[in-house]
Amino acid sequence: MKFGWNFITGIETYLSSWKTIEDPAPGDFAYHLDPTGYPQIVMRQNKVVKFRIGPWNGLRFCGIPNKGRSHILHDVWIDLCQLPKDPEGWVRADWSNGCIRRTNLSCQGDAFLRYSGIKLPDSRHSWSYARMTLEECEAECLRNCSCTAYTHLGLSKGSGRLIWFDDLVDIRALSADGQDIYIRVASSELGKNLCQQIFKCSLFTIFYADTCQKYQDKSMLDFYVCKRTLKTGLVRLRWF
């Protein structure tokens, strides 16, 4: 079955629930291909979006962490954040207002930090650029203070980028099949993240060297050095 919009005829094909168990008329719930922004599949109750499968990344829909699971046992994620915008609502399990930043953005002093294993934000608030490289995308976002995040259009990581210019809605970490996304952060937050990762790398280096000294000649030791690029926030390990 073909699913989505025919832009020539203006006809949409979608899945709908029944009105009742005995009445096959369209019910309250429906799966749609939403063409707003970058196309993605959403489930609506009447006109309210209740769930997003997310955009197609070339291999799969990026927002389904339970693919291949048993229909009897279904994992459900409980979303948490460190700084909810509405703490009282958070206690009532009302997470609709989302989270706030620890540090406000300042535009000129901001940078982009890579997060991996992520369900991409609601792509209705995004723009796609088919021929833009990752470096061009980063440069454009650094010039535009409204740019909040960017990512690859597909898993091949060739040309083509997706950019957000608004709040990042419905973003979460996935246990598998998530994607990389580069999110705008204050430069001070980038420094905190760098210090944490260098500290972890340093501990590993010390542990590794101490362990190897017990089993092999000291002159044969290898060492790790952490190296980070300021623009992308990536940490690399090098052998010496």
N, C-alpha and C positions, 0 to 999 in steps of 0.2 A: 504494500500500500504506500502510495506517495503521501508525504506528510509535509504540510507547510503551505506557502502562498504561491499561487500562479499570478505573477505581476502583470501578465498580458490580459488575462480574463478577469483578474481581481477576485478570484475565488480562493477561499482558504479551506484546506482539509485538516481537520483536527479530531482528537478523540474526546468524547464526552461521556459522562456517567448517565445512567438512566434517572428519570425523575423519581421513580419509586421502583421497588422490586418487580412490580407488575406493569409499570408504565414506561415504555422505551423512549418517551419524549426526552429531549435534552435536560439534564439535571444541573445541579449547582457547580459540579466540578468538571474541569476540562483541561486537557493538555494542548498547548498551543506552541507553535514556532513563532516567537516574538521577533519581528524584523527590526525593531527599534534599536538604534546604535549598531552593535555587532550582533547578528542573529544568535538566539539561544532558545532552548526549550524551557517553558515555565508551566507550572500547574496553577490554575486559578480557581478560587471559589467565588463564583459570580465574576466580579471585576478585580478582586483582591488577589495578588500573587502570594501563594502559600509556599511554593517550593520552586527552586531553580535547578535544573539538571546542568545548566551551564553551557557555554559555547563549545562547538566542535573544534578540536585541536589538530585534526588530521588523522587521528587514530581512534579517538573516543570522545565522549562528552566528559569534560574535565571535572564535573562536580558530583560524581557517583562513587563514593568510597566503598560501597557495599556490593559492587559488581561481582558476580560469581558466588555470592553467599547463598546459604540455604534459605528457602522461603519460610521455613519454620522458625529459624533463629535469625533475627534481624537486629543488627547493631544500630543504636541510636546515640548520636553524639550530643552531649550536654555542653553548650557553649559557655565559656567563661572568659572574663577579661579582668585586667588588674585595676583599671580606672573606669568604671561605668559612669555614663553621663547622668543617669538617674539611679542612684544607689537604692532608694526606697522601692522603685519599680523592679530593680534587680532582685530584691528579696522576695517580691511577689511573683518571680519568674516572668516578668515582663521585660524582655531584652530589646524591645523595638527601638529604643533611643541610642543603642550602641555604646561605644566607648569614646573617651577623649584622650588627647595626646598628653604625655608627661611634659613635653617641652613644645612651646609654640614655634611655628615656622617663621622664618625671617626672610624668605625668598632668596636674597643674594648669598646668604651663608648656608643654604641648604645643600644636601647631597642626596643620592639615591642608594638605598641599601637593598641588597638582594635577599629575598626570602624564598626558600625552596619548599616543595611539597604543599603547595597552596591551592585551594579552590579559588579560582579567579573571581573578583568582585562582579557585581551585577553589570553586565556589558551593555545594558540600555543607556548607561551614562558614559559611554566610551566612543572613541573614534578610531577607525582602522586606516592604516597607511600601508599599502601593498608593496611599495618599492623603497621603503626606508630601512636603512641598516640600524643595528643596535646602537652604534656610536652616534649616528645622526639623530636617532631618537633621544638619546641621553642629552645631547647638546641642545636639541629643541626644547626639551623639558626643563633644562636648567635656565634657559632664557625666558620661559613662560612660567610665571609664578602660580598660574592656575593649574598647572599639571601636577597631579597627585601621585600617579603611578604609570608604569608602562611594562609591557611584556612582549614575548614572541607571539605571532599569530598562530604558529603551529609548532609541533615538536621537532621539526627538521631544523629550526633555528636559522633558516635562510632569511631572505628579505621579507619584510612584512611585519608591522608592529601594531599593537593595540595600546591606546593611550587613554587614561582617565583624566578628566578635568573637573571632577566633583568628588563628593564624599565616596569612600569605598564601602559599598553596601554588601552585606552577606559574604564577607571574606573569612576563611577559616583554614586551619591546618588539617591536612588529610593524612591518614596512615599509609596510603599508597596512591600512586597515580596522580599526585599533585603536580603543579607546574611552578616554574620560577616566575617571580614578579619583583620588580624594582620599585620600592615605595619611597616617596619623598620623606626625609627625616631631617631634623635639625642637626647641624654639624656636631653639636655637643653629644647627641645621642649616638652618632656614628663613632665618636671617640670612645664612649663607654663600651660599645659593642666590640671595638677593636681591642681595648684593654682586656676585656673578659676573654676573648679568643686567644690573645697572645699569652695570657696567664695560663690558660688551659694547655696551649702548645708548650709553654715553658715547663709546666709540670710533667708533661709527657716526655719531653726531652731529658729532664733530670732522671725520671724513672727509667727510661730506656737506657741511658748511659750507665746508671748505677747497676742495672741488671746485667748489662753486657760485660761490665768489668769483672763480674764473677765467673764468666765463661769463656772469655777470649782476650787476646792480647790487647792492651790499651791502644796500641797504634792502629788497630784494625777497626776502631770504633767509627760509626757513622753518626752524624748529628743532623737534627732538623732545625731549620730556621724559618720562622713565620714571616711572610711578606704579604702586605695588604696594599691594594690600590685604592687611593682616596676616592676616585670617581665612582667605582662600582661597589666598593665595600667588600671585595672578595679577599679571602685569606688563602694564601698558597703555601704549601710546604715544599722546601727544597732540601736535597741531600748534600752533605759535605763530608 
